[in-house]
Every structure is written in structure tokens, then in C-alpha cells.
Amino acid sequence: MSTLVNFYEMLILIYIILRWFPLREGGLAYDIAVVLQSICEPFLGLFRRIIPPMGGLDFSPVIAILALNLIARFVIGIIV
């Protein structure tokens, strides 16, 4: 469970970093960004509805990763 959560956190971080750079359509980085968008955006979208970007900064990934960790700790605590 913990490994899966860590892997999803890494996917979110890579997706956020790729969004900082302009990507050429048809390039490898663009294709990776599209796949990561389809994986990460549904989860991040939940938090963007609650906390919209302020001043050009999007804090939803930070809140999403914190919530993911809290949920994982809660579930692991119940299992153990």
C-alpha cells in the first residue's frame, strides 16, 4: 500500500514538473505528459475545485499529496 502511494506521489510530481515547460506536440515528453494528465488530473481536479489557483500558483498538488498521505496512513492504521 505504501509503495503504491509513493509511486502515485511521484507520478503527480513528474506531471507537475512537466507542466512548467512548454512541450511540443508529438514529442516524447508531450506524450508522457498526456498519459500522466489522464492519470493524475482526476485526483488533482478534486482539490482544484476546493482550492483554485491563486496568483498563478496552484497549491492543489500539495494539498492532494498531503491528503493522499493522510488517507494512506488511516487505511494502513486500520489494516494493521
C-alpha positions as CSV (number, residue, x, y, z in Angstrom):
1,M,0.0,0.0,0.0
2,S,2.7,2.4,1.0
3,T,4.7,1.7,-2.2
4,L,1.6,2.3,-4.4
5,V,1.0,5.7,-2.6
6,N,4.7,6.7,-3.1
7,F,4.5,5.7,-6.8
8,Y,1.4,7.8,-7.3
9,E,3.0,10.8,-5.5
10,M,6.0,10.5,-7.9
11,L,3.6,10.5,-10.9
12,I,2.0,13.7,-9.6
13,L,5.3,15.4,-9.0
14,I,6.6,14.4,-12.5
15,Y,3.3,15.6,-14.0
16,I,3.6,19.0,-12.2
17,I,7.2,19.5,-13.3
18,L,6.4,18.7,-16.9
19,R,3.6,21.3,-16.8
20,W,6.2,24.0,-16.1
21,F,7.8,23.6,-19.5
22,P,6.3,24.2,-23.0
23,L,6.1,20.9,-24.7
24,R,6.0,20.2,-28.5
25,E,3.0,18.2,-29.6
26,G,4.2,14.8,-30.9
27,G,7.4,14.7,-28.8
28,L,8.1,12.1,-26.2
29,A,7.8,14.4,-23.2
30,Y,4.4,15.6,-24.6
31,D,3.2,12.0,-24.8
32,I,4.3,11.3,-21.3
33,A,2.6,14.5,-20.1
34,V,-0.7,13.4,-21.8
35,V,-0.6,10.0,-20.1
36,L,0.3,11.5,-16.7
37,Q,-2.5,14.0,-17.2
38,S,-5.0,11.2,-17.7
39,I,-3.8,9.5,-14.5
40,C,-3.3,12.5,-12.2
41,E,-5.8,15.1,-13.3
42,P,-8.9,13.4,-11.9
43,F,-7.4,13.3,-8.4
44,L,-6.0,16.8,-8.6
45,G,-9.2,18.1,-10.0
46,L,-11.0,17.3,-6.8
47,F,-8.7,19.6,-4.9
48,R,-8.7,22.3,-7.6
49,R,-12.4,22.7,-7.0
50,I,-11.8,23.4,-3.4
51,I,-8.6,25.5,-3.7
52,P,-8.5,27.3,-7.1
53,P,-5.1,28.6,-8.3
54,M,-4.2,31.9,-6.6
55,G,-2.0,34.5,-8.3
56,G,-0.9,32.0,-10.9
57,L,0.2,29.4,-8.3
58,D,-1.6,26.1,-8.0
59,F,-1.5,24.7,-4.5
60,S,-3.8,21.8,-5.2
61,P,-0.9,19.2,-5.8
62,V,0.5,20.0,-2.4
63,I,-2.9,19.5,-0.7
64,A,-3.6,16.4,-2.8
65,I,-0.3,14.8,-1.8
66,L,-1.0,15.6,1.9
67,A,-4.5,14.2,1.7
68,L,-3.2,11.1,-0.1
69,N,-0.7,10.5,2.7
70,L,-3.3,11.0,5.4
71,I,-5.7,8.6,3.7
72,A,-2.9,6.0,3.3
73,R,-1.9,6.3,7.0
74,F,-5.5,6.0,8.0
75,V,-6.0,2.9,5.9
76,I,-2.7,1.3,6.9
77,G,-3.6,2.0,10.6
78,I,-6.9,0.2,10.2
79,I,-5.3,-2.8,8.4
80,V,-2.5,-3.1,11.0
